[in-house]
Structure formats: structure tokens, C-alpha cells
Amino acid sequence: MSVEKGYSASVSDKKLYVRPDDVETLMFDWGCFKLTSTPEFTGAERFSTGIVVVDPGKGHERHNHPGSEEIIYIVSGEGEQMVEDENGNPVIQKVSAGCTVYVPEGRYHYTINTGWEPMKSFVVYSPTGPEAELRELPDCRIAPPGEIPKR
């Protein structure tokens, strides 16, 4: 078995290994998002993934993803997560590093960073689709791969 240095392995034009610097940064008033796996970039067909950073004291608005489930894994920081229950009632929970949040298909949810440091999470959408909608939001600004976002 050989171990390759670098991240250039691919299948046709799709990447098998992705670093955050390989992908563009979607910037918002509340933080930023790096889409690390999409059908167009990696060829994954059943899910998409990304890294989300929510700035201290900020959060994204209540929204849902019709037709897709979402998994949110909190990597660092702390915050407040709301996910609606099956009756549409908001269920609010404190979250921090190591916590996994499941958002069922179509359920409204939001995330707020209640800490003093950036809150970083890894998200998975299944099936793909919600990640494409992010680019269409009016406050979305895009920094090219490898460029440090200026917000």
C-alpha cells in the first residue's frame, strides 16, 4: 500500500480528496460555507457535504430543505440549535463540539453561535440539492478557491 502526498487523486474529472482550500467560499452576513462534496465536484450522487463557520453572536435564519435530510456535526464552538418536531413545534437545544444534530426532511431549523469563538460544523445533505440553493441567496458572496475571504 502506498501513501500519496497531496490531494490530486481523482476519478475522471472528479476529486476523491478535498481540502477546504480546493473549493470556493460562500460568504454570508452570519459566517461562511465551503461545499466540500457536491455532485459536480466529487461526483457523489446521494449526498453533499460542507463546512460551516458561524461567527460569534451570529446565526442563520429559520429555513428548511424540502426533499432533503441534514446532519450537522459540531466540530468546535457552542451554540443554540432549533429543529422543529413532527408537530411543527420548535425544539431548542444547546450544542457544542461533538454534538450531532439530525434535521428530518423539510423541517424548519436554525443555528445561532452563542459563544465567543467561531462555531464550526460539518454538514451532510441527502439527497443533494440544498447546497445549490445557497448560491441564490441575496446575501451570498463568493470567494474563489484558495483566496482568503474578505468579509
N, CA, C and O atoms as a GROMACS GRO file, in nm:
protein
  604
    1MET      N    1   0.085  -0.117   0.000
    1MET     CA    2   0.000   0.000   0.000
    1MET      C    3   0.089   0.123   0.000
    1MET      O    4   0.185   0.131   0.077
    2SER      N    5   0.058   0.219  -0.086
    2SER     CA    6   0.136   0.342  -0.090
    2SER      C    7   0.052   0.459  -0.040
    2SER      O    8  -0.071   0.461  -0.055
    3VAL      N    9   0.120   0.553   0.018
    3VAL     CA   10   0.053   0.673   0.067
    3VAL      C   11   0.101   0.788  -0.020
    3VAL      O   12   0.221   0.816  -0.027
    4GLU      N   13   0.009   0.853  -0.083
    4GLU     CA   14   0.042   0.966  -0.170
    4GLU      C   15   0.039   1.096  -0.093
    4GLU      O   16  -0.047   1.116  -0.007
    5LYS      N   17   0.133   1.184  -0.123
    5LYS     CA   18   0.129   1.319  -0.066
    5LYS      C   19   0.049   1.404  -0.162
    5LYS      O   20   0.059   1.389  -0.283
    6GLY      N   21  -0.031   1.494  -0.107
    6GLY     CA   22  -0.112   1.580  -0.192
    6GLY      C   23  -0.254   1.529  -0.202
    6GLY      O   24  -0.290   1.428  -0.142
    7TYR      N   25  -0.333   1.600  -0.281
    7TYR     CA   26  -0.476   1.570  -0.289
    7TYR      C   27  -0.524   1.568  -0.432
    7TYR      O   28  -0.635   1.613  -0.460
    8SER      N   29  -0.443   1.518  -0.523
    8SER     CA   30  -0.481   1.528  -0.664
    8SER      C   31  -0.550   1.404  -0.719
    8SER      O   32  -0.591   1.403  -0.835
    9ALA      N   33  -0.563   1.298  -0.638
    9ALA     CA   34  -0.626   1.177  -0.688
    9ALA      C   35  -0.767   1.207  -0.734
    9ALA      O   36  -0.840   1.281  -0.669
   10SER      N   37  -0.805   1.148  -0.846
   10SER     CA   38  -0.938   1.175  -0.898
   10SER      C   39  -0.988   1.058  -0.981
   10SER      O   40  -0.911   0.971  -1.020
   11VAL      N   41  -1.118   1.058  -1.006
   11VAL     CA   42  -1.182   0.965  -1.096
   11VAL      C   43  -1.233   1.055  -1.209
   11VAL      O   44  -1.320   1.139  -1.186
   12SER      N   45  -1.181   1.037  -1.328
   12SER     CA   46  -1.206   1.126  -1.441
   12SER      C   47  -1.178   1.268  -1.395
   12SER      O   48  -1.066   1.298  -1.355
   13ASP      N   49  -1.275   1.356  -1.399
   13ASP     CA   50  -1.252   1.495  -1.358
   13ASP      C   51  -1.304   1.524  -1.217
   13ASP      O   52  -1.312   1.640  -1.177
   14LYS      N   53  -1.339   1.420  -1.140
   14LYS     CA   54  -1.393   1.438  -1.005
   14LYS      C   55  -1.284   1.410  -0.903
   14LYS      O   56  -1.199   1.324  -0.924
   15LYS      N   57  -1.288   1.482  -0.791
   15LYS     CA   58  -1.188   1.466  -0.686
   15LYS      C   59  -1.229   1.360  -0.584
   15LYS      O   60  -1.347   1.347  -0.550
   16LEU      N   61  -1.130   1.284  -0.537
   16LEU     CA   62  -1.152   1.187  -0.430
   16LEU      C   63  -1.115   1.246  -0.294
   16LEU      O   64  -1.171   1.206  -0.192
   17TYR      N   65  -1.022   1.340  -0.293
   17TYR     CA   66  -0.976   1.405  -0.170
   17TYR      C   67  -0.993   1.555  -0.188
   17TYR      O   68  -0.954   1.611  -0.290
   18VAL      N   69  -1.050   1.619  -0.087
   18VAL     CA   70  -1.079   1.762  -0.098
   18VAL      C   71  -1.034   1.832   0.029
   18VAL      O   72  -1.068   1.791   0.140
   19ARG      N   73  -0.956   1.939   0.013
   19ARG     CA   74  -0.919   2.027   0.124
   19ARG      C   75  -1.004   2.153   0.113
   19ARG      O   76  -1.049   2.188   0.004
   20PRO      N   77  -1.027   2.221   0.224
   20PRO     CA   78  -1.106   2.345   0.217
   20PRO      C   79  -1.052   2.446   0.116
   20PRO      O   80  -1.130   2.519   0.054
   21ASP      N   81  -0.919   2.454   0.099
   21ASP     CA   82  -0.862   2.548   0.002
   21ASP      C   83  -0.894   2.512  -0.143
   21ASP      O   84  -0.876   2.595  -0.232
   22ASP      N   85  -0.941   2.389  -0.167
   22ASP     CA   86  -0.973   2.345  -0.303
   22ASP      C   87  -1.106   2.400  -0.354
   22ASP      O   88  -1.132   2.398  -0.474
   23VAL      N   89  -1.189   2.449  -0.262
   23VAL     CA   90  -1.325   2.492  -0.300
   23VAL      C   91  -1.348   2.638  -0.268
   23VAL      O   92  -1.282   2.695  -0.181
   24GLU      N   93  -1.442   2.698  -0.338
   24GLU     CA   94  -1.476   2.837  -0.312
   24GLU      C   95  -1.543   2.852  -0.176
   24GLU      O   96  -1.587   2.755  -0.115
   25THR      N   97  -1.548   2.976  -0.129
   25THR     CA   98  -1.612   3.008  -0.002
   25THR      C   99  -1.738   3.089  -0.029
   25THR      O  100  -1.733   3.192  -0.095
   26LEU      N  101  -1.850   3.040   0.023
   26LEU     CA  102  -1.975   3.116   0.015
   26LEU      C  103  -1.982   3.198   0.144
   26LEU      O  104  -1.984   3.143   0.253
   27MET      N  105  -1.986   3.330   0.130
   27MET     CA  106  -1.984   3.420   0.246
   27MET      C  107  -2.121   3.484   0.266
   27MET      O  108  -2.188   3.524   0.172
   28PHE      N  109  -2.159   3.491   0.393
   28PHE     CA  110  -2.288   3.548   0.432
   28PHE      C  111  -2.265   3.644   0.549
   28PHE      O  112  -2.156   3.648   0.604
   29ASP      N  113  -2.367   3.719   0.586
   29ASP     CA  114  -2.356   3.812   0.698
   29ASP      C  115  -2.330   3.738   0.829
   29ASP      O  116  -2.273   3.796   0.922
   30TRP      N  117  -2.369   3.613   0.839
   30TRP     CA  118  -2.357   3.536   0.962
   30TRP      C  119  -2.231   3.449   0.968
   30TRP      O  120  -2.196   3.400   1.076
   31GLY      N  121  -2.162   3.429   0.855
   31GLY     CA  122  -2.045   3.342   0.851
   31GLY      C  123  -2.016   3.295   0.711
   31GLY      O  124  -2.042   3.367   0.614
   32CYS      N  125  -1.962   3.174   0.698
   32CYS     CA  126  -1.927   3.124   0.565
   32CYS      C  127  -1.948   2.973   0.554
   32CYS      O  128  -1.965   2.904   0.654
   33PHE      N  129  -1.946   2.924   0.430
   33PHE     CA  130  -1.976   2.785   0.398
   33PHE      C  131  -1.882   2.740   0.287
   33PHE      O  132  -1.866   2.810   0.186
   34LYS      N  133  -1.819   2.625   0.303
   34LYS     CA  134  -1.736   2.566   0.199
   34LYS      C  135  -1.798   2.432   0.161
   34LYS      O  136  -1.805   2.341   0.244
   35LEU      N  137  -1.841   2.419   0.038
   35LEU     CA  138  -1.903   2.296  -0.011
   35LEU      C  139  -1.792   2.201  -0.053
   35LEU      O  140  -1.731   2.219  -0.158
   36THR      N  141  -1.766   2.098   0.029
   36THR     CA  142  -1.653   2.009   0.006
   36THR      C  143  -1.687   1.888  -0.081
   36THR      O  144  -1.597   1.825  -0.136
   37SER      N  145  -1.814   1.856  -0.093
   37SER     CA  146  -1.853   1.747  -0.183
   37SER      C  147  -1.989   1.779  -0.242
   37SER      O  148  -2.089   1.791  -0.171
   38THR      N  149  -1.991   1.791  -0.373
   38THR     CA  150  -2.115   1.811  -0.448
   38THR      C  151  -2.108   1.718  -0.569
   38THR      O  152  -1.999   1.673  -0.605
   39PRO      N  153  -2.220   1.687  -0.631
   39PRO     CA  154  -2.215   1.601  -0.750
   39PRO      C  155  -2.119   1.654  -0.857
   39PRO      O  156  -2.049   1.577  -0.922
   40GLU      N  157  -2.114   1.786  -0.874
   40GLU     CA  158  -2.029   1.846  -0.977
   40GLU      C  159  -1.880   1.835  -0.942
   40GLU      O  160  -1.798   1.821  -1.032
   41PHE      N  161  -1.846   1.841  -0.813
   41PHE     CA  162  -1.706   1.847  -0.771
   41PHE      C  163  -1.646   1.709  -0.745
   41PHE      O  164  -1.537   1.678  -0.793
   42THR      N  165  -1.718   1.625  -0.670
   42THR     CA  166  -1.665   1.493  -0.636
   42THR      C  167  -1.734   1.379  -0.711
   42THR      O  168  -1.680   1.269  -0.722
   43GLY      N  169  -1.854   1.406  -0.761
   43GLY     CA  170  -1.931   1.301  -0.827
   43GLY      C  171  -2.024   1.226  -0.733
   43GLY      O  172  -2.098   1.137  -0.777
   44ALA      N  173  -2.022   1.261  -0.604
   44ALA     CA  174  -2.115   1.197  -0.509
   44ALA      C  175  -2.257   1.222  -0.556
   44ALA      O  176  -2.293   1.335  -0.589
   45GLU      N  177  -2.338   1.117  -0.560
   45GLU     CA  178  -2.472   1.129  -0.614
   45GLU      C  179  -2.582   1.132  -0.508
   45GLU      O  180  -2.689   1.186  -0.535
   46ARG      N  181  -2.558   1.077  -0.390
   46ARG     CA  182  -2.665   1.062  -0.291
   46ARG      C  183  -2.657   1.162  -0.175
   46ARG      O  184  -2.751   1.172  -0.096
   47PHE      N  185  -2.546   1.235  -0.166
   47PHE     CA  186  -2.531   1.332  -0.057
   47PHE      C  187  -2.434   1.441  -0.099
   47PHE      O  188  -2.357   1.424  -0.194
   48SER      N  189  -2.438   1.553  -0.028
   48SER     CA  190  -2.340   1.660  -0.042
   48SER      C  191  -2.294   1.697   0.098
   48SER      O  192  -2.365   1.673   0.196
   49THR      N  193  -2.175   1.756   0.107
   49THR     CA  194  -2.119   1.792   0.237
   49THR      C  195  -2.058   1.931   0.233
   49THR      O  196  -2.030   1.986   0.126
   50GLY      N  197  -2.040   1.986   0.352
   50GLY     CA  198  -1.976   2.116   0.361
   50GLY      C  199  -1.932   2.149   0.501
   50GLY      O  200  -1.971   2.083   0.598
   51ILE      N  201  -1.848   2.251   0.511
   51ILE     CA  202  -1.801   2.303   0.638
   51ILE      C  203  -1.864   2.440   0.656
   51ILE      O  204  -1.854   2.526   0.570
   52VAL      N  205  -1.929   2.458   0.770
   52VAL     CA  206  -1.998   2.584   0.801
   52VAL      C  207  -1.928   2.650   0.919
   52VAL      O  208  -1.897   2.584   1.018
   53VAL      N  209  -1.903   2.780   0.909
   53VAL     CA  210  -1.850   2.857   1.021
   53VAL      C  211  -1.948   2.969   1.049
   53VAL      O  212  -1.975   3.053   0.964
   54VAL      N  213  -2.002   2.969   1.173
   54VAL     CA  214  -2.094   3.074   1.216
   54VAL      C  215  -2.016   3.166   1.311
   54VAL      O  216  -1.959   3.120   1.410
   55ASP      N  217  -2.014   3.295   1.280
   55ASP     CA  218  -1.941   3.393   1.360
   55ASP      C  219  -2.003   3.410   1.499
   55ASP      O  220  -2.123   3.387   1.516
   56PRO      N  221  -1.922   3.449   1.599
   56PRO     CA  222  -1.974   3.471   1.734
   56PRO      C  223  -2.092   3.569   1.734
   56PRO      O  224  -2.087   3.675   1.671
   57GLY      N  225  -2.197   3.532   1.807
   57GLY     CA  226  -2.315   3.617   1.818
   57GLY      C  227  -2.403   3.621   1.696
   57GLY      O  228  -2.501   3.695   1.694
   58LYS      N  229  -2.372   3.543   1.595
   58LYS     CA  230  -2.450   3.543   1.470
   58LYS      C  231  -2.520   3.410   1.453
   58LYS      O  232  -2.498   3.316   1.530
   59GLY      N  233  -2.604   3.403   1.351
   59GLY     CA  234  -2.674   3.280   1.319
   59GLY      C  235  -2.745   3.293   1.187
   59GLY      O  236  -2.762   3.403   1.135
   60HIS      N  237  -2.788   3.180   1.134
   60HIS     CA  238  -2.865   3.187   1.009
   60HIS      C  239  -3.013   3.172   1.042
   60HIS      O  240  -3.051   3.109   1.141
   61GLU      N  241  -3.093   3.230   0.957
   61GLU     CA  242  -3.238   3.235   0.980
   61GLU      C  243  -3.302   3.097   0.970
   61GLU      O  244  -3.247   3.004   0.911
   62ARG      N  245  -3.418   3.089   1.029
   62ARG     CA  246  -3.501   2.969   1.023
   62ARG      C  247  -3.530   2.938   0.876
   62ARG      O  248  -3.573   3.024   0.799
   63HIS      N  249  -3.505   2.812   0.838
   63HIS     CA  250  -3.526   2.770   0.700
   63HIS      C  251  -3.547   2.619   0.698
   63HIS      O  252  -3.531   2.552   0.800
   64ASN      N  253  -3.584   2.567   0.583
   64ASN     CA  254  -3.597   2.422   0.568
   64ASN      C  255  -3.543   2.378   0.433
   64ASN      O  256  -3.513   2.460   0.347
   65HIS      N  257  -3.532   2.247   0.417
   65HIS     CA  258  -3.484   2.188   0.292
   65HIS      C  259  -3.585   2.083   0.247
   65HIS      O  260  -3.570   1.965   0.278
   66PRO      N  261  -3.690   2.125   0.173
   66PRO     CA  262  -3.788   2.027   0.125
   66PRO      C  263  -3.718   1.920   0.041
   66PRO      O  264  -3.643   1.949  -0.052
   67GLY      N  265  -3.745   1.795   0.076
   67GLY     CA  266  -3.690   1.683   0.000
   67GLY      C  267  -3.553   1.635   0.044
   67GLY      O  268  -3.503   1.537  -0.010
   68SER      N  269  -3.491   1.701   0.143
   68SER     CA  270  -3.358   1.659   0.188
   68SER      C  271  -3.350   1.655   0.340
   68SER      O  272  -3.406   1.739   0.410
   69GLU      N  273  -3.278   1.554   0.390
   69GLU     CA  274  -3.244   1.546   0.531
   69GLU      C  275  -3.109   1.616   0.549
   69GLU      O  276  -3.035   1.636   0.453
   70GLU      N  277  -3.079   1.652   0.674
   70GLU     CA  278  -2.950   1.715   0.702
   70GLU      C  279  -2.894   1.659   0.833
   70GLU      O  280  -2.967   1.638   0.929
   71ILE      N  281  -2.764   1.635   0.833
   71ILE     CA  282  -2.691   1.600   0.953
   71ILE      C  283  -2.594   1.715   0.979
   71ILE      O  284  -2.524   1.759   0.888
   72ILE      N  285  -2.590   1.764   1.102
   72ILE     CA  286  -2.497   1.869   1.142
   72ILE      C  287  -2.411   1.814   1.255
   72ILE      O  288  -2.463   1.774   1.359
   73TYR      N  289  -2.280   1.810   1.235
   73TYR     CA  290  -2.187   1.766   1.339
   73TYR      C  291  -2.108   1.888   1.385
   73TYR      O  292  -2.038   1.950   1.305
   74ILE      N  293  -2.118   1.923   1.513
   74ILE     CA  294  -2.050   2.040   1.566
   74ILE      C  295  -1.904   2.002   1.591
   74ILE      O  296  -1.875   1.916   1.674
   75VAL      N  297  -1.814   2.068   1.519
   75VAL     CA  298  -1.670   2.042   1.531
   75VAL      C  299  -1.610   2.123   1.645
   75VAL      O  300  -1.531   2.070   1.724
   76SER      N  301  -1.646   2.251   1.654
   76SER     CA  302  -1.594   2.337   1.759
   76SER      C  303  -1.691   2.451   1.785
   76SER      O  304  -1.775   2.484   1.702
   77GLY      N  305  -1.676   2.510   1.903
   77GLY     CA  306  -1.764   2.621   1.942
   77GLY      C  307  -1.888   2.571   2.011
   77GLY      O  308  -1.903   2.453   2.042
   78GLU      N  309  -1.978   2.667   2.036
   78GLU     CA  310  -2.103   2.632   2.104
   78GLU      C  311  -2.214   2.722   2.052
   78GLU      O  312  -2.190   2.832   2.002
   79GLY      N  313  -2.336   2.672   2.065
   79GLY     CA  314  -2.447   2.750   2.014
   79GLY      C  315  -2.581   2.696   2.056
   79GLY      O  316  -2.593   2.612   2.145
   80GLU      N  317  -2.681   2.747   1.986
   80GLU     CA  318  -2.820   2.707   2.009
   80GLU      C  319  -2.871   2.655   1.875
   80GLU      O  320  -2.857   2.720   1.772
   81GLN      N  321  -2.931   2.537   1.879
   81GLN     CA  322  -2.985   2.476   1.757
   81GLN      C  323  -3.135   2.455   1.776
   81GLN      O  324  -3.178   2.404   1.880
   82MET      N  325  -3.213   2.495   1.677
   82MET     CA  326  -3.356   2.470   1.679
   82MET      C  327  -3.390   2.378   1.564
   82MET      O  328  -3.347   2.401   1.450
   83VAL      N  329  -3.467   2.274   1.592
   83VAL     CA  330  -3.522   2.184   1.491
   83VAL      C  331  -3.667   2.161   1.529
   83VAL      O  332  -3.697   2.126   1.643
   84GLU      N  333  -3.757   2.179   1.434
   84GLU     CA  334  -3.898   2.153   1.461
   84GLU      C  335  -3.923   2.005   1.484
   84GLU      O  336  -3.860   1.919   1.421
   85ASP      N  337  -4.017   1.974   1.575
   85ASP     CA  338  -4.058   1.836   1.593
   85ASP      C  339  -4.163   1.800   1.487
   85ASP      O  340  -4.195   1.882   1.401
   86GLU      N  341  -4.216   1.678   1.494
   86GLU     CA  342  -4.311   1.632   1.391
   86GLU      C  343  -4.441   1.710   1.390
   86GLU      O  344  -4.516   1.702   1.292
   87ASN      N  345  -4.470   1.788   1.496
   87ASN     CA  346  -4.591   1.871   1.501
   87ASN      C  347  -4.564   2.016   1.465
   87ASN      O  348  -4.654   2.099   1.472
   88GLY      N  349  -4.441   2.047   1.427
   88GLY     CA  350  -4.406   2.184   1.389
   88GLY      C  351  -4.368   2.271   1.507
   88GLY      O  352  -4.354   2.393   1.492
   89ASN      N  353  -4.351   2.213   1.625
   89ASN     CA  354  -4.311   2.289   1.743
   89ASN      C  355  -4.159   2.302   1.748
   89ASN      O  356  -4.088   2.204   1.723
   90PRO      N  357  -4.108   2.421   1.778
   90PRO     CA  358  -3.962   2.436   1.784
   90PRO      C  359  -3.903   2.364   1.905
   90PRO      O  360  -3.952   2.379   2.017
   91VAL      N  361  -3.798   2.287   1.883
   91VAL     CA  362  -3.724   2.220   1.989
   91VAL      C  363  -3.584   2.282   1.988
   91VAL      O  364  -3.508   2.264   1.893
   92ILE      N  365  -3.552   2.356   2.094
   92ILE     CA  366  -3.425   2.429   2.102
   92ILE      C  367  -3.332   2.357   2.198
   92ILE      O  368  -3.372   2.319   2.308
   93GLN      N  369  -3.209   2.339   2.156
   93GLN     CA  370  -3.110   2.267   2.236
   93GLN      C  371  -2.976   2.339   2.230
   93GLN      O  372  -2.939   2.392   2.125
   94LYS      N  373  -2.905   2.342   2.341
   94LYS     CA  374  -2.767   2.392   2.341
   94LYS      C  375  -2.681   2.284   2.275
   94LYS      O  376  -2.699   2.165   2.302
   95VAL      N  377  -2.588   2.326   2.190
   95VAL     CA  378  -2.499   2.232   2.121
   95VAL      C  379  -2.355   2.280   2.137
   95VAL      O  380  -2.329   2.400   2.152
   96SER      N  381  -2.263   2.185   2.132
   96SER     CA  382  -2.120   2.217   2.139
   96SER      C  383  -2.043   2.106   2.069
   96SER      O  384  -2.102   2.011   2.018
   97ALA      N  385  -1.911   2.119   2.067
   97ALA     CA  386  -1.826   2.024   1.996
   97ALA      C  387  -1.861   1.880   2.032
   97ALA      O  388  -1.876   1.846   2.150
   98GLY      N  389  -1.874   1.796   1.929
   98GLY     CA  390  -1.906   1.655   1.947
   98GLY      C  391  -2.052   1.622   1.932
   98GLY      O  392  -2.088   1.504   1.924
   99CYS      N  393  -2.139   1.722   1.928
   99CYS     CA  394  -2.284   1.701   1.918
   99CYS      C  395  -2.322   1.680   1.771
   99CYS      O  396  -2.274   1.750   1.682
  100THR      N  397  -2.410   1.583   1.747
  100THR     CA  398  -2.466   1.560   1.614
  100THR      C  399  -2.614   1.597   1.618
  100THR      O  400  -2.687   1.557   1.709
  101VAL      N  401  -2.658   1.672   1.518
  101VAL     CA  402  -2.797   1.715   1.507
  101VAL      C  403  -2.854   1.654   1.380
  101VAL      O  404  -2.793   1.662   1.273
  102TYR      N  405  -2.972   1.592   1.391
  102TYR     CA  406  -3.042   1.537   1.275
  102TYR      C  407  -3.160   1.627   1.244
  102TYR      O  408  -3.244   1.653   1.330
  103VAL      N  409  -3.167   1.674   1.120
  103VAL     CA  410  -3.278   1.757   1.074
  103VAL      C  411  -3.356   1.675   0.971
  103VAL      O  412  -3.309   1.659   0.858
  104PRO      N  413  -3.474   1.624   1.007
  104PRO     CA  414  -3.553   1.546   0.911
  104PRO      C  415  -3.594   1.629   0.789
  104PRO      O  416  -3.597   1.752   0.795
  105GLU      N  417  -3.625   1.562   0.683
  105GLU     CA  418  -3.664   1.626   0.557
  105GLU      C  419  -3.774   1.730   0.579
  105GLU      O  420  -3.877   1.702   0.640
  106GLY      N  421  -3.748   1.850   0.528
  106GLY     CA  422  -3.848   1.956   0.530
  106GLY      C  423  -3.868   2.028   0.662
  106GLY      O  424  -3.948   2.122   0.667
  107ARG      N  425  -3.802   1.988   0.769
  107ARG     CA  426  -3.823   2.052   0.900
  107ARG      C  427  -3.748   2.185   0.907
  107ARG      O  428  -3.633   2.196   0.863
  108TYR      N  429  -3.815   2.283   0.963
  108TYR     CA  430  -3.752   2.413   0.983
  108TYR      C  431  -3.648   2.401   1.094
  108TYR      O  432  -3.666   2.326   1.190
  109HIS      N  433  -3.540   2.478   1.079
  109HIS     CA  434  -3.432   2.476   1.176
  109HIS      C  435  -3.350   2.605   1.165
  109HIS      O  436  -3.358   2.675   1.065
  110TYR      N  437  -3.273   2.634   1.269
  110TYR     CA  438  -3.176   2.744   1.264
  110TYR      C  439  -3.062   2.713   1.359
  110TYR      O  440  -3.074   2.627   1.446
  111THR      N  441  -2.951   2.786   1.342
  111THR     CA  442  -2.834   2.772   1.427
  111THR      C  443  -2.789   2.911   1.468
  111THR      O  444  -2.783   3.002   1.385
  112ILE      N  445  -2.757   2.930   1.598
  112ILE     CA  446  -2.704   3.056   1.649
  112ILE      C  447  -2.577   3.025   1.728
  112ILE      O  448  -2.576   2.934   1.811
  113ASN      N  449  -2.471   3.100   1.701
  113ASN     CA  450  -2.348   3.086   1.778
  113ASN      C  451  -2.363   3.171   1.904
  113ASN      O  452  -2.373   3.294   1.896
  114THR      N  453  -2.365   3.107   2.020
  114THR     CA  454  -2.380   3.178   2.147
  114THR      C  455  -2.247   3.196   2.218
  114THR      O  456  -2.244   3.251   2.329
  115GLY      N  457  -2.138   3.152   2.157
  115GLY     CA  458  -2.007   3.160   2.220
  115GLY      C  459  -1.926   3.278   2.170
  115GLY      O  460  -1.973   3.359   2.089
  116TRP      N  461  -1.802   3.286   2.219
  116TRP     CA  462  -1.712   3.396   2.183
  116TRP      C  463  -1.619   3.361   2.068
  116TRP      O  464  -1.550   3.449   2.016
  117GLU      N  465  -1.617   3.234   2.026
  117GLU     CA  466  -1.531   3.193   1.915
  117GLU      C  467  -1.618   3.142   1.800
  117GLU      O  468  -1.734   3.109   1.821
  118PRO      N  469  -1.562   3.134   1.679
  118PRO     CA  470  -1.640   3.080   1.567
  118PRO      C  471  -1.690   2.939   1.598
  118PRO      O  472  -1.621   2.860   1.662
  119MET      N  473  -1.810   2.911   1.553
  119MET     CA  474  -1.869   2.778   1.569
  119MET      C  475  -1.857   2.707   1.435
  119MET      O  476  -1.914   2.751   1.335
  120LYS      N  477  -1.782   2.596   1.433
  120LYS     CA  478  -1.758   2.524   1.308
  120LYS      C  479  -1.836   2.392   1.310
  120LYS      O  480  -1.835   2.321   1.411
  121SER      N  481  -1.902   2.361   1.199
  121SER     CA  482  -1.973   2.234   1.188
  121SER      C  483  -1.952   2.174   1.050
  121SER      O  484  -1.919   2.243   0.953
  122PHE      N  485  -1.971   2.043   1.044
  122PHE     CA  486  -1.965   1.968   0.919
  122PHE      C  487  -2.107   1.923   0.890
  122PHE      O  488  -2.170   1.862   0.975
  123VAL      N  489  -2.158   1.953   0.770
  123VAL     CA  490  -2.296   1.920   0.738
  123VAL      C  491  -2.303   1.823   0.620
  123VAL      O  492  -2.218   1.822   0.532
  124VAL      N  493  -2.409   1.742   0.623
  124VAL     CA  494  -2.436   1.646   0.516
  124VAL      C  495  -2.581   1.664   0.475
  124VAL      O  496  -2.670   1.664   0.560
  125TYR      N  497  -2.607   1.678   0.345
  125TYR     CA  498  -2.742   1.684   0.290
  125TYR      C  499  -2.766   1.556   0.210
  125TYR      O  500  -2.679   1.513   0.134
  126SER      N  501  -2.883   1.497   0.227
  126SER     CA  502  -2.918   1.379   0.149
  126SER      C  503  -3.067   1.382   0.116
  126SER      O  504  -3.150   1.391   0.207
  127PRO      N  505  -3.102   1.376  -0.010
  127PRO     CA  506  -3.013   1.384  -0.125
  127PRO      C  507  -2.959   1.526  -0.144
  127PRO      O  508  -2.992   1.617  -0.069
  128THR      N  509  -2.876   1.540  -0.245
  128THR     CA  510  -2.817   1.670  -0.276
  128THR      C  511  -2.926   1.769  -0.317
  128THR      O  512  -3.038   1.730  -0.347
  129GLY      N  513  -2.891   1.895  -0.317
  129GLY     CA  514  -2.985   1.999  -0.362
  129GLY      C  515  -2.979   2.125  -0.279
  129GLY      O  516  -2.965   2.234  -0.335
  130PRO      N  517  -2.989   2.115  -0.146
  130PRO     CA  518  -2.988   2.239  -0.066
  130PRO      C  519  -2.862   2.323  -0.086
  130PRO      O  520  -2.869   2.446  -0.079
  131GLU      N  521  -2.749   2.258  -0.110
  131GLU     CA  522  -2.625   2.333  -0.126
  131GLU      C  523  -2.630   2.426  -0.249
  131GLU      O  524  -2.571   2.534  -0.246
  132ALA      N  525  -2.699   2.385  -0.354
  132ALA     CA  526  -2.710   2.467  -0.474
  132ALA      C  527  -2.793   2.592  -0.450
  132ALA      O  528  -2.770   2.696  -0.511
  133GLU      N  529  -2.890   2.581  -0.360
  133GLU     CA  530  -2.979   2.694  -0.330
  133GLU      C  531  -2.905   2.806  -0.256
  133GLU      O  532  -2.947   2.922  -0.263
  134LEU      N  533  -2.798   2.773  -0.186
  134LEU     CA  534  -2.723   2.874  -0.110
  134LEU      C  535  -2.670   2.985  -0.199
  134LEU      O  536  -2.670   3.102  -0.161
  135ARG      N  537  -2.623   2.948  -0.317
  135ARG     CA  538  -2.567   3.046  -0.410
  135ARG      C  539  -2.670   3.150  -0.455
  135ARG      O  540  -2.635   3.261  -0.494
  136GLU      N  541  -2.797   3.112  -0.448
  136GLU     CA  542  -2.904   3.200  -0.495
  136GLU      C  543  -2.951   3.300  -0.390
  136GLU      O  544  -3.029   3.390  -0.421
  137LEU      N  545  -2.906   3.285  -0.266
  137LEU     CA  546  -2.949   3.376  -0.160
  137LEU      C  547  -2.894   3.516  -0.186
  137LEU      O  548  -2.780   3.530  -0.230
  138PRO      N  549  -2.975   3.620  -0.158
  138PRO     CA  550  -2.934   3.757  -0.192
  138PRO      C  551  -2.807   3.805  -0.121
  138PRO      O  552  -2.737   3.891  -0.174
  139ASP      N  553  -2.777   3.752  -0.002
  139ASP     CA  554  -2.658   3.799   0.070
  139ASP      C  555  -2.535   3.713   0.046
  139ASP      O  556  -2.434   3.731   0.114
  140CYS      N  557  -2.541   3.619  -0.049
  140CYS     CA  558  -2.428   3.530  -0.078
  140CYS      C  559  -2.323   3.602  -0.164
  140CYS      O  560  -2.354   3.655  -0.271
  141ARG      N  561  -2.200   3.601  -0.114
  141ARG     CA  562  -2.085   3.650  -0.190
  141ARG      C  563  -1.988   3.532  -0.201
  141ARG      O  564  -1.978   3.451  -0.109
  142ILE      N  565  -1.917   3.523  -0.313
  142ILE     CA  566  -1.833   3.405  -0.336
  142ILE      C  567  -1.687   3.446  -0.352
  142ILE      O  568  -1.654   3.535  -0.431
  143ALA      N  569  -1.598   3.378  -0.276
  143ALA     CA  570  -1.454   3.395  -0.290
  143ALA      C  571  -1.402   3.270  -0.361
  143ALA      O  572  -1.440   3.158  -0.325
  144PRO      N  573  -1.316   3.287  -0.461
  144PRO     CA  574  -1.263   3.173  -0.536
  144PRO      C  575  -1.180   3.079  -0.448
  144PRO      O  576  -1.134   3.120  -0.341
  145PRO      N  577  -1.161   2.955  -0.492
  145PRO     CA  578  -1.078   2.859  -0.417
  145PRO      C  579  -0.940   2.918  -0.387
  145PRO      O  580  -0.880   2.985  -0.471
  146GLY      N  581  -0.891   2.892  -0.265
  146GLY     CA  582  -0.759   2.937  -0.225
  146GLY      C  583  -0.749   3.082  -0.181
  146GLY      O  584  -0.648   3.122  -0.124
  147GLU      N  585  -0.852   3.160  -0.208
  147GLU     CA  586  -0.849   3.303  -0.169
  147GLU      C  587  -0.905   3.316  -0.028
  147GLU      O  588  -1.006   3.255   0.006
  148ILE      N  589  -0.840   3.397   0.055
  148ILE     CA  590  -0.889   3.422   0.189
  148ILE      C  591  -1.009   3.515   0.179
  148ILE      O  592  -0.998   3.625   0.124
  149PRO      N  593  -1.124   3.472   0.230
  149PRO     CA  594  -1.244   3.555   0.218
  149PRO      C  595  -1.230   3.688   0.290
  149PRO      O  596  -1.182   3.695   0.403
  150LYS      N  597  -1.272   3.794   0.222
  150LYS     CA  598  -1.275   3.927   0.282
  150LYS      C  599  -1.420   3.964   0.305
  150LYS      O  600  -1.496   3.985   0.211
  151ARG      N  601  -1.458   3.970   0.434
  151ARG     CA  602  -1.598   3.997   0.465
  151ARG      C  603  -1.612   4.133   0.527
  151ARG      O  604  -1.723   4.175   0.560
   0.00000   0.00000   0.00000
